[in-house]
Amino acid sequence: MVMKVNLGTMELEILGMNFGCVLSALSDAKIPEKECLLPLVSKLLGYCIVAASTTVKLPQILKILKHGSVRGLSVASFELELIGYTIALAYCIHKGLPFSAYGELAFLLIQAIILIAIIYYYSPPMGSKTWMKALVYCGLAPTVLAGKIDPGLFEILYASQHAIFFCARVPQMWKNFTNKSTGELSFLTCLMNFAGSLVRVFTSIQEKTPLSVLMGSAIGIVTNGTILSQIMMYQKPVPKKEKKED
């Protein structure tokens, strides 16, 4: 149920968030107890991440479209990221976790698909290998998302998605290092990815999600933090415009 109200016991539950104990404490001029406050904060942060995730990759998409270039971007990184999002979303749905604990994955997956399509468009002419990868993904992704695979294989796939996300960042980090430039990488997208990983660690602990989910967020902090630091390190200062003499 989306909203439940019980005035007798001072309960107010909206989207799985119980505001009752907080309102009760505040009405008595008391500070809400930790056991009451932390789960509510976790839920609120979880839904904030989900809401913010709807635009996380938008800055990167707009930057590519504005410049008509994918200079400095590692195609392999974005392809692996797409696979990782697919596996992670399918696993969370299969495990029946609350939407606030994984909802951002659905929006990130949609944006990742759009981003890959744009990167392919602005990359050199697509060969048969690229078309084959796209067809294989389109053929397997619906089956994985529907959970119509062996449970044992599902666990193996999810265990491997941490390595997939890590490996997805390595080519981009290496390319940044060798070029001493981050090309068309969006600072805002990387910043939101890093912040989202930080907050998701807290919400994962509060939601008592499987350890594997928590590990994924921790890996995200390290890898996204590294790329974010590279953007700040290799960012060239904008040259000042010379004033015209009268």
C-alpha positions in Angstrom: 0.0 0.0 0.0 1.3 3.4 -0.9 -0.1 5.3 2.2 -1.4 4.0 5.5 -2.6 6.3 8.3 -3.5 5.2 11.9 -4.3 8.2 14.1 -4.8 6.0 17.2 -1.3 4.8 17.3 0.2 7.8 15.5 1.3 5.9 12.4 1.8 7.4 9.0 3.4 5.2 6.4 4.1 6.5 2.8 5.9 4.4 0.2 7.2 2.1 3.0 8.4 5.1 5.0 7.0 5.3 8.6 6.8 8.9 9.7 4.7 8.0 12.8 7.5 7.6 15.3 9.2 10.8 14.2 6.0 12.8 14.3 5.2 11.3 17.7 8.6 12.2 19.1 8.4 15.8 17.7 4.9 16.3 19.1 6.4 15.5 22.5 9.3 17.9 21.9 11.7 15.0 21.9 14.5 14.0 19.5 13.5 10.8 17.5 15.4 7.7 18.6 18.1 6.3 16.3 16.1 3.1 15.6 13.3 5.3 14.4 15.2 7.9 12.5 17.8 6.0 10.6 15.4 3.7 8.6 13.4 6.7 7.6 16.5 8.6 6.5 17.7 5.5 4.6 14.3 5.3 2.7 14.3 9.0 1.9 17.9 8.8 0.6 17.0 5.7 -1.4 14.2 7.4 -3.1 16.4 10.5 -3.7 18.9 8.3 -5.4 16.2 6.8 -7.6 14.9 10.3 -8.5 18.4 11.7 -9.3 19.2 8.6 -11.3 16.7 9.7 -14.0 19.2 12.3 -15.1 22.6 10.9 -14.1 23.8 10.2 -17.6 22.0 13.1 -19.2 25.0 15.5 -18.9 27.2 12.9 -20.7 24.6 12.4 -23.4 24.2 16.1 -24.0 28.0 16.7 -24.0 28.5 14.1 -26.8 25.6 15.5 -28.8 26.8 19.1 -28.3 30.3 18.3 -29.6 29.4 15.5 -32.0 32.3 13.6 -30.6 33.2 10.6 -28.4 36.9 11.7 -28.1 38.6 10.1 -25.1 35.7 7.8 -24.3 36.3 4.0 -24.0 33.5 2.2 -25.8 34.4 -1.1 -24.0 33.8 0.7 -20.6 30.3 1.7 -21.6 29.5 -1.7 -23.1 30.6 -3.5 -19.9 28.6 -1.0 -17.8 25.5 -1.8 -19.7 25.9 -5.6 -19.0 26.6 -4.8 -15.3 23.4 -2.8 -15.0 21.4 -5.5 -16.7 22.6 -8.2 -14.3 22.3 -6.1 -11.2 18.7 -5.0 -12.0 17.6 -8.6 -12.8 19.1 -9.9 -9.5 17.5 -7.2 -7.3 14.1 -7.9 -8.9 14.6 -11.6 -8.6 15.5 -11.2 -4.8 12.4 -9.1 -4.2 14.3 -6.1 -2.7 12.3 -2.9 -2.0 12.3 -0.5 -5.0 14.1 2.2 -2.9 17.1 -0.2 -2.6 17.7 -0.6 -6.4 15.3 1.6 -8.4 18.1 3.7 -9.8 19.3 0.6 -11.8 16.2 0.7 -14.0 16.8 4.3 -15.0 20.5 3.9 -15.4 20.0 0.9 -17.6 17.7 2.9 -19.9 20.1 5.7 -20.1 23.0 3.4 -20.7 21.3 1.9 -23.7 20.7 5.4 -25.1 24.3 6.3 -24.4 25.7 3.2 -26.2 23.5 4.0 -29.2 24.9 7.5 -29.4 28.5 6.4 -28.9 28.1 3.8 -31.7 26.6 6.6 -33.9 29.5 8.9 -33.4 32.2 6.2 -33.5 33.8 4.9 -36.8 31.5 2.9 -39.0 30.1 -0.1 -37.1 31.5 -3.5 -38.3 29.9 -6.9 -38.1 31.4 -7.5 -34.7 29.6 -4.5 -33.2 26.3 -5.5 -34.7 26.8 -9.1 -33.4 27.3 -7.8 -29.8 24.2 -5.6 -30.1 22.1 -8.6 -31.3 23.4 -10.9 -28.6 22.6 -8.4 -25.9 19.0 -7.8 -27.3 18.5 -11.5 -27.4 19.7 -12.4 -23.9 18.8 -9.3 -21.8 15.0 -9.9 -21.7 15.6 -13.5 -20.5 18.0 -12.3 -17.8 15.7 -9.5 -16.7 12.7 -11.9 -16.5 14.7 -14.2 -14.3 14.2 -17.2 -16.6 17.6 -18.7 -16.0 18.9 -21.3 -13.5 19.1 -19.9 -10.0 22.7 -21.1 -9.6 23.7 -19.4 -12.8 21.9 -16.3 -11.6 24.1 -16.2 -8.5 27.2 -16.7 -10.6 26.2 -13.9 -12.9 25.6 -11.5 -10.0 28.8 -12.4 -8.4 30.6 -11.6 -11.6 28.9 -8.2 -12.1 31.2 -6.7 -9.5 34.1 -7.7 -11.7 32.2 -6.4 -14.7 31.7 -3.0 -13.2 35.3 -2.8 -12.1 36.6 -3.9 -15.5 34.2 -1.4 -17.1 36.0 1.5 -15.3 39.6 0.2 -15.9 39.7 0.9 -19.7 38.4 4.4 -19.2 40.8 5.1 -16.3 43.7 3.8 -18.4 42.7 5.8 -21.4 42.5 8.9 -19.2 46.0 8.2 -17.8 47.7 7.5 -21.2 46.0 10.5 -22.9 46.5 12.8 -19.8 43.0 13.9 -20.8 39.4 12.8 -20.1 38.1 13.9 -23.5 34.3 14.2 -23.5 33.7 12.7 -20.1 31.1 14.6 -18.2 32.3 15.9 -14.7 28.6 16.2 -13.5 27.8 12.6 -14.5 30.9 11.2 -12.7 30.2 13.3 -9.7 26.6 12.0 -9.4 27.8 8.4 -9.9 30.3 8.9 -7.0 27.8 10.6 -4.7 25.2 7.9 -5.5 27.7 5.1 -4.6 28.4 6.8 -1.2 24.8 7.2 -0.3 23.9 3.7 -1.5 26.4 2.1 1.0 24.5 3.7 3.8 21.1 2.7 2.5 22.3 -0.9 1.8 23.4 -1.3 5.4 20.0 0.1 6.7 18.0 -2.0 4.2 20.0 -5.1 5.2 20.6 -5.9 1.6 22.9 -8.9 0.7 26.6 -8.3 1.2 27.2 -8.6 -2.5 25.0 -5.5 -3.1 27.0 -3.5 -0.5 30.3 -4.6 -2.1 29.0 -3.3 -5.5 28.5 0.1 -4.0 31.9 0.1 -2.3 33.6 -0.7 -5.7 31.6 2.1 -7.2 33.1 4.6 -4.7 36.6 3.5 -5.6 36.2 3.5 -9.4 34.0 6.5 -9.7 36.2 8.4 -7.3 39.3 7.6 -9.4 37.7 8.8 -12.6 36.4 11.9 -10.9 39.9 12.7 -9.6 41.3 12.2 -13.1 38.8 14.7 -14.5 39.9 17.3 -12.0 43.5 16.5 -12.5 43.6 16.6 -16.3 41.1 19.4 -16.7 42.6 22.2 -18.7 42.0 25.7 -17.4 39.7 27.8 -19.6 41.9 30.5 -21.2 40.9 34.0 -20.3 39.6 36.2 -23.1 41.9 39.1 -23.8 40.3 42.5 -23.5 40.0 44.4 -26.7 41.8 47.8 -26.7 39.7 50.7 -27.6 
